[in-house]
Amino acid sequence: MAKKVLSRRSFILGSASAVALSALAVTGCSGSGSNATDGGSSASQAQSSSSNQTNLKSTSGKTMKVICTSESYQKLFDRFTQDVGCEVEFVSMSSGEALSKLKAEGGTPAADLWFGGGIDSFMSAKDSGLLEQVNFDAASRFADTFKDPDNYWFSKGATVVGFIVNNDILGEVGANKPASWADLVKPEYKDEIIMSTPAVSGTNYAAVDALLQNMGEDAGWEYLSQLNQNIPYYTKRGSDPSTRVSSGEAGVGITYIDGTLDEILSGGNLELVYPSEGMPYMPDGVAVFKNADDVDDAKLFVEWLFSNDENLAYLASIDKKSTILMCIPDVQGVDGTFDTSQLMKEDTTKFGPDREAVLAKWKEMTADKEVVSSK
C-alpha cells in the first residue's frame, strides 16, 4: 500500500497541534557515488527479504511517522510495511531543519524516526537527550565512527562532497573549470559559486568542518571568508547547488556527488569535479526520537534495515551510491565502486561537538549574505 507523503506545512501544523495537546494534558493531569541500479520492484524485493525476517512484526497498530531527506525512500518504507506490517507516513526535510524542529518541540516529537542527514545534527540531538537508544545484535557490524558508541544513531552511508560545473556559464564569464578548493577563491568565480548554508545542510556542514580540520582553524576561516566573497547567496538544502547550476544560475556548485545526479548530467553541459585536495564526506544518520508516539516501530525499522543485507542493498540502489560499505564493510550485494582514497582525512567525531561554535562563527562571517529557500 502506498504511503502518504506529508507536506511540510501539514507536518509542522500537525506537530504544533500535538505539542499543544501534550501541554494541555500535562496541565490537566500533572536523520564519487557508485553506479548501483534500482534493485527491482518494491514488492518483489520485499517478498524475498520477508522470508529472512519473519520474526520482526509490528503489533502496535500505529502508523510510524518519519522525517527523511528524500521522497525516493517511499519504496523502502513500502518494503518495510510489507515485511513488518507497519504503515508509514513521511515528510522530506534537511538535517539542520529537522534538528531545529526537534529542539523546538520541547521533548514531544511529532515524528518517530529520523532517516538521513548529516550526523553532526544527530550528535547534537543525542547530546541534548533527544534520541532513543536502540540495541540490536547487528549493531556490532558497524565500522568505528559510523555509529554512536552508545547506539543512539547509526550511519546508512556517507554523503561525499565535490563540485558540479556548468561549462556553458563558465565559458560565458571567461572562467576555467576549477580543479581544487583553492581555485574557488579566485576572482574569476565572483558570484559564480552556489553553496548551501551549513546551518541547514549536512552536506555543506561536512565541507566546512572538513576544510577547517585540514587547513587548520586560522587558515581555514581565512579561506572560507575569501570563498564567501565569491558566493552571491546561500541556499538551504544540499540539493540546491546542483539544481541551480543546472538551470544556469551559476557556474559552480558545491554539492554532494552520487548517482542521483546522473539525470541532470546527461545534458552534456554539466560536469562533476573531484577537488584535488580531497572530498569531504559526512556519514548519513538514522535514529529514533525519544518520547515519540511510536518508538517501538521506529526501533523495529532500525533493526529491520541494518540486520538484513537485502534491505541494505536495496537502500544502496535507491541512494545510488555504495558508501554503506564504509559503514558496514561486510554487506553483501553492494558493489564497492567508490574510491575512498579520494576522501579528505577527517575526524568525524568532532562534527557534533564542533557544530555550535562553527555555525556561530559562520553566521557572523556570512551575515551580509541572504539565505534563500529551495525552489
Buried (B, 14 or more C-beta within 10 A) or exposed (E): EEBBBBEEEEBBEBBEEBBEEBEEEEEEEEBBBBEBEEBEEBEEBBEEBBEBBEEBEBEBEBBBBBBBBBEBBBBBBBBBBBBBBBBBBBBBBBBBBBBBBBEEBEBBBBBBBBBBBBBBBBBBBBBEEBBBBBEBEBBEBBBEBBBBEEBBBBBBBBBBBBBBBBEEBBEEEEBEBBEEBEBBBEEBBEEBBBBBBBBBBBBBBBBBBBBBBBBEEEEBBEBBEEBBBBBBBBBBBBBBBBBBBBEEBBBBBBBBBBBBBEEBBEEEBBEBBBBEBBBBBBBBBBBBBBBBBBBBBBBBBBBBBBBBBBBBBBBBBBBBBBBBBBBBEEBEBBEBBBEEEBBBEBEBEBBBEBBEEBBEBBEEBBEEBEBBEBE
